Amino acid sequence: MSRATFAIAALAVALANLALFVVTRRLNWRDTRPTPRPVTISFAVFALILLAVGGALLVGIPNVMPWLISRDTAVLIGWIFLGDAFYFLYAIARPRWSNAAPQLWSFLAYDLMPLPPLALHAEAVAPHLRTNLTIYLAVLIFSGALAVHYLLLYPATRLRGRRY
């Protein structure tokens, strides 16, 4: 796929998402419980990290990720991280449990995928990227633990008997 084709496809997806946001933003919340403060604070920290790392990837700062990546891959991941950051910022701006719970579920789905290979990568990671890997693993473990706690254990928000 050429860069122009990819750019057009990405713009089309972005416009479709914007249209979806405009159409659905006035819908009523199904679950109006407030987001627990530790989740909101965690989302703010995640947003800051994603903005910083995504911005660093976009401007071409080398060695941001815990492995070597091409410039094109860095730009792609940078935009993904910026999009993720705004999703967290939206959850902070609209702090309802029905907005936070799906993000926590996505943590569980995402954390299960890269955690084992990244843990195995620890032995082979270049020394100058070791801190990056440690931070990445810490964020994955913390976000997974946050999700497990609030989705499965914390009585006020756990899944049992709740509809989203």
N, C-alpha and C positions, 0 to 999 in steps of 0.2 A: 504494500500500500504506500502510495507516495505521501509526502508530507502535506501536500495541498488537499488530497483526498481525506487524510486523517483530520486535518484542520476543519474542513467542511463538515465532516461527520461529528466531530466534537462540538462544533458550534450548533449543529442541529440538535444534538442531545441537550446541550445547555439551554437552548431556547425552549425545548419541550419541557425540561424541568422547571424553567421559569414560568411557563404557562400553567403547568400543574400546580406550582406553588400559588400563583395568583388565584386560580380557580378554587383551590381547597383551603386557603388560609382562613376563610370565614366559617368553616364548618365547626360545629360544636364539638368540644372534647368529650369523649366517652368517659374517661376517668379523670376527674378534676382534682384528685389529691395532689398536693404540692410535691415537687421533687425534694427528697431529703437533702438537707444542706451539704453533707459530705459528698453526695453525688454532684451537686451543682458546683462545689469547689473543685472537685476532680475534673469535671468537664471544662472548667475555666483553665486549669493547669494543662489539660490535654490540648485545648485550643491554642494556648500560648506556645506549647511545644510544636504543634503542627504548623502554626504560622511561622515560627522561627526556622524549623527544618525545611518546610516547603519553600519558604523564601530563599533560604541558602541554596537549595537545589536549583531553583529557577535562575538565580544569578550566577551559578556556576562555581560555587565554592566547592573545592574538591574534598574527598574523604568524609562526607557527611554521613553516608550510610556505613554499616559495618562490613561492607564488601565493596569491591570496585564495580562501578557501573559506568556505562557510556553517557555522554552528554545528553543524547536524546532520551535515554531512560531516566536520567536525573530530572529532566524537564517534565516528563510524563508523571513521575512520582511526585514531583513538586506540586503540580496542579492538583493531583489527587489529594495530597495532604492539605492544600489550601481549601479544597472543597469540604473535606472532613472537618477542618477547623470551623468553617461556617455552620456546619450542621450542629456542632457542639455549642457555638455561640447562639444559634437559634433556640436550642434547648435551654440555655440560660435566660434568654429573652422571654421565653414562654415556658416557665418552670412548672409544667404539669407532668405527673407521673406517666401519663399515656404518651408523652413525648420523650421521656427519658428511658422508659423500659425497652423500646425497640433498639435504642443505641446500646444498652447493656446486653441485650440478646446478640447484637452484632459483635460485641466484644467476645462473647463466648465462642461464636462461630469463627471469628478471625483468629483468636488466640490459639485455638486448637490446631490450626493449620501450620503456622510458622514456628511455634514454640519448640517442638522436638528437633526440626532440622537446625534451628538457630542454636539450640543448646549443643548439638553435635558439632556445629561450626566453631564453637569456642576453642576447640583444640587447634584448628587450622587457621584461625583469623590472624591476619597480619598484626604485629605488635602495635602499630600506629592506629589501628582500627579497634583495638580491644575495648577501649572506653566506650566507643559508640555501641558496640555489641552489648556491653554490660548495661548501658542505659536503655537500649531497646528491649532487652530481656526484662529489666526491672519494670518498664512500662507495661509490657505484656502480662507479666505476673500480677502487677497491681490491678490492671484493668479487669483481668479475669477474676481475681479475688473480689473486687468491688461488685462485679456482676453476680457472682455466686451468692455473695452476702445479701444483696438487695433483691434479687430475683427468687432465690430459693430458701433463704434462712430468715431474713428480717420479717417479723410477723406483719408489720403494717404494709409491706409491699410485695411479699412473696406471691408467687404465681397461684398457689392453690386457691380456687374459688374466685379468681379475678378474671374479668374479661377486659381486653384492651381494644 
